[in-house]
């Protein structure tokens, strides 16, 4: 459960960083053209879904 929360929080932090990079400078800025979309796609398609779907250990007693 704690890993799930940390992964989703890390994904949210990546989203903030990605949108901040996207807002930088003119349209031909390499950060807003390449780095920001890579960060956003990684956060939306990898980190957040793993954080949501991570199974974890089932506790049987």
N, C-alpha and C positions, 0 to 999 in steps of 0.2 A: 504493500500500500504506500509506503513512504517513497519507494522508487518511482511509483507512478506519479506522485505529486511532484517529485523533483524533475522528472522528465518533462512533464507538462509545463512546469515553471521555466525550465530551460528552453523549451520550445517558445514560450511566450516572450522570453528575453531575446531569443533569436529573431522573433517577429518585430520587436521594437527596434533592434539593431538594423534589421533589413529595411524597414520602412524609413528609418533615419538615413541610411545610406541612399535610399531611393530619392529622398528629398534634397540631396546635395547637388548644388551647382547646376550648370546648364545641361541641356539634353545630350551633349556629346561627351560628358564626363564619364570616364571608364568605370568609376565606382557605381554610378547610378545605372549604367548600361549592363554591366556584367556581374559585379559582386553582389549587388542587392538582389537581383532575381535568383541567383544561386542560393543565397542565404534563405530567402523566402520559400523557395521550392523545397529546400532541405527541411525547413521547419514545418511546413504544411504537410508534406508527403512522407516524411521519415520520422522526425522526433515526436511530434504530437500524436500520430497514430500508434507508435510504439508505446508511448506513455499511457494511452488509453487502453490498449489491448494487452499490455503486459500481464501475463497470468500470475506470476509469483508462486509462492509455495502455498499449497493447501494444507491447513493444519487439521490433522486427524487425531482424535484421542480415543 
